């Protein structure tokens, strides 16, 4: 199965220039951060990138940059959702048109459904999908989201302690 590339998606959207691609990426990151998402890459944050001499002059790194806000209309009209929900569009515009099928476009992923419309999928289909494709957004359940984060941090800490206990050099023997 061919790998999906960000570069291929940019080219399909006529964002060819690498500087434009980086600026678009920074705008997208700022939009998501403003919407409450958390940066996953803590070793190189958007703040770090915009402080870097190579990127500090990008329009998205300027204090007066117009940052887009999440929009259901923009999401539903995006290249991604059009490819996932319109078979003819998929055949003409997908990175790998041979992967287009009427079955897939008749049952687009949840992120490509209008607000309020439920994802139509059988339990068997849900079991076959990966965890990221068949999920309910945690922002809809903030108390559960916080508890999940705390549980994951606690479990990760326990695993790290166990790993360190089992791999640390034995002293005093």
N, C-alpha and C positions, 0 to 999 in steps of 0.2 A: 504494500500500500504506500503510495507516495506521501511524503511528509508535507504538511501545510507550512508554507513559509510566509512570514510577515512581508518580506520583500515582494513576493508574488501578489499578495493582497494590495499592497500599495500600488503596484503597477496596474492592476485591474481597476484601481480607482484613480488612475492618471496622476498619481503622486510619484513622479519619477526621480526628481532631484533628491539627493540624499539629505541635504540640509532641510528641505521641506518635510521629509520623512521624520527626521529627528524632532523638528518643531512640532509636528503633528503628535508624535509620541509624547513629548513634554506636555502639550495641551491636554491630551487624554489623561495622562497621569495627574495633572493638576485638577482636572474635572473630577476624577475618581477620589482623590484625596479630599477635595472640598465636599464631596457627597458622603464622606465618612468611611471610605475604604482605607485599609491600613497597608502601607508599603511593605512588601514581603522581603525585598532586598535591602537589608539594613546596612550592608557594607558599601553600597553606592546608592544614595538616595537622590531624589529629584533636586533637593537643596544642594547636595554635593555637585551634581551635574551642572546646575545653573551657576555655581561658583567657579567651575572649571573655565580656564581661559578659552578653551575651544568652543564652549557653548554659551557663555554669559551674554553674548549679543543676540541670541535667538529671540525672536519676538515673544515666545512663550515664557522666557525667563525674565522679562521686564516686569517691574511692579505694576505697570498700568495695562498689562495684557488682559484682553477680554477672554475670560475662561468660560468655555461652554458649560452648561448645566445638563444633568441627565434629562433626556427627553424621550418619552415613549415613541413619539412620532419619528424622531430622528433614528432611533434604534430600529423601528419597524421598517423604515425606508432605507436602511443601510444595505450596503452590498452583501454583507454576511446574511442578513435575514432574507433578502431577495433571493439569494442563491439557495437558501434552505427551504423556501416556501413557494417558489415559482419554477416549475420544471423547464419551461422554455428559456427563462432568464438564466437558469443554471447551465443549460447546454451552451448558451452563448458566452457567459461571463465567468464561469467557474474556473479555478486554477486547474482542476483535473475534471473536465466535463464527463469523462467516462464513469465517474462515480455518481453522476446525477441519476436519479430514478424517480418515477412518479410516486412510488410508495413513500420515499423519504420526504418529498416535497408536500405530499398530502398530510404528513404528520410531522410538521416542523418542531424544532426543540422549543421548550417553554419560553425561552428568552425572545422568541420570534412570534409570540402570540400577543394579540392586543390585551391591554389590561382587562381583567375580569373574565377572559376566556380561559377555560381549563384545558390542561394538557390531556389529550386523548391518547391513552396508552394502556395496554393490558398489563396485568401484573407480570406476565411472562416477559414482555418487552422491558419492563422496568428492571427485572432481574438481570437481563442481558446488558443493560447500559452501565457505563461506569458511574461512579458516585457523583461526578460533576455534571453529568447530563440529566440525571433524574433526581433533582433536589428541590427543596423549598428554600427560598432565600432566608438566611438567618436574620436579616434585618427585620423581618416580619415578627420575630420572636426575640426581642432584645435581651430579656432575662435569661433565656436559654442560650443565647449566643455568648453572653458573658460567662455563664456557668461552664459552657463548653470550652471557652478559652482558658478559664482557670483550671479545669480538669486536665486539659492537654498540657498546660504548663507544669502542673503538679506531677503528672505522669512522666513527662519528659525529664523533670528534675530527678524523679526516682530512678528512671532508667540510666541517667547520667551517673548518679551516685553508685548504682550497682556496677556499671561499667568501670568506673574508677576504682571501686573496691576490688574488682576481679582482675584489673590490669596493672594496678599500682605495684611497684617493686616491694617485695616483702623485706622488712627491716627487722633487725634484732634476732636473727636466727643464728 
